[in-house]
Amino acid sequence: MNENLIECVGLCKTYTTDAENLAILKELDFSVERGASVAVTGASGSGKSTLLSILGGLDRATSGKVRVGEWRLDSLPEKKLTEYRSLVTGFVFQFHYLLKDLSARENVAMPALMAGKSRREAMERATAILESLGLSGRCDHYPSQLSGGERQRAAIARAIVNQPALVLADEPTGNLDKASAEGVRDILFGLPTSCGATLVLVTHDPGLAATAGKQYLLENGRLSLR
């Protein structure tokens, strides 16, 4: 088994408009070891979220090789990309995107149900993960009844309910106060140990990035190790 979970070679992403071709990512060579934690910083518009979207199978590279585990994302048909997103990745965003009419437990169970798990197994998994993240007394609360930090912890629980190999986090503490942000930081960077997931996180926060095993700067379409 390859020791790198992620391998990108010559990764390019260009957006074409009537006026111009805008190169967002330029010939990136990028690899991440299994079980590692990596942070990518850079100015707004530098392409950080685009990189995450490509790694998560939400967007496609214009050219280059993109491999995550045994999946070659640059050549997968759309149906297989949907399977990849369900089986391999978990996303955590700046906003929690919890469904307001579902409880925390039901929100967390949703990806497991979509992956074909029985309702009983999905709910049991959701409960166990919420409890492990300190939300045992909040499982049946709705998002409006949770604090910002609790909502983001529920969002992390939802991201890992299918035991993904790769967790992708996009400004996950951007909407939180300092104490809540520190709690979310500890959970995210603990994922390689707690569940074996590889973490790739993008952020403007240098303090958050400093917690990662490796830090990269994305600037002018290129990555450099910090």
C-alpha positions, 0 to 999 in steps of 0.5 A: 500500500502506498504510504501517501494517501494523496498524490497530485502531479502537475495539477492545474485548474483554469477557469475560462471566461469570454474575457480571459483564461484565469489560472487558479492552480498551476502545475501543483505537485502535492502529496500527503501521507496517510494519517497526516495533518496538513494546513494550507494558507493563502490570501482570499481567492488564492485557490485554497477552496478550489484545491479542497474541492478537487481533492473532494471530488466536487470539482475537476482539475483542468489537467494533471494527475490527482490520486486519493488512495486507489481512486484516480479522480482525474479520470473517474466518471461522475457516478464513481465520483459520487461513490468516492465522495460518499466512501472516502471523504468527509467535509467540514465547512466554515458554516455547519450546514446542519438541516434545521428540521433534523436533530443533531443525531439525525443530521449526523446519521444522514451520510450513513443512511445515504451510504446504505446503512440501516437506520438502526446502525446509522443512528447508533453510529451517530450517537457514539460519535456525538458522545465521543465529541462531548455532545451526549446530552445534545443528540436530540437537540435541533441546530437552533438549540445548539451553540456555535461550537456545538453545531460545528462539533456536530458537523465534524461528527457528520463528516466522520460518520462513514469513517472516511480516509480523508477529512477536508476542512475549509475555514472550520473555525472562521465563525467561532469564538476563541474558546469554541475554535480551540475545541474544534481545532483539538478535535480536527487535529486529533482525527488522525489519532482518534479515527485514522483519518488524514486531514487537509485544512485550509485557513486564514488563521496562522495559529490554527495552521501551526497545529498541523504537521505540515504547513503550505502557502498557496500563492500565485497558483503554486504551493510552497512548504512553510 
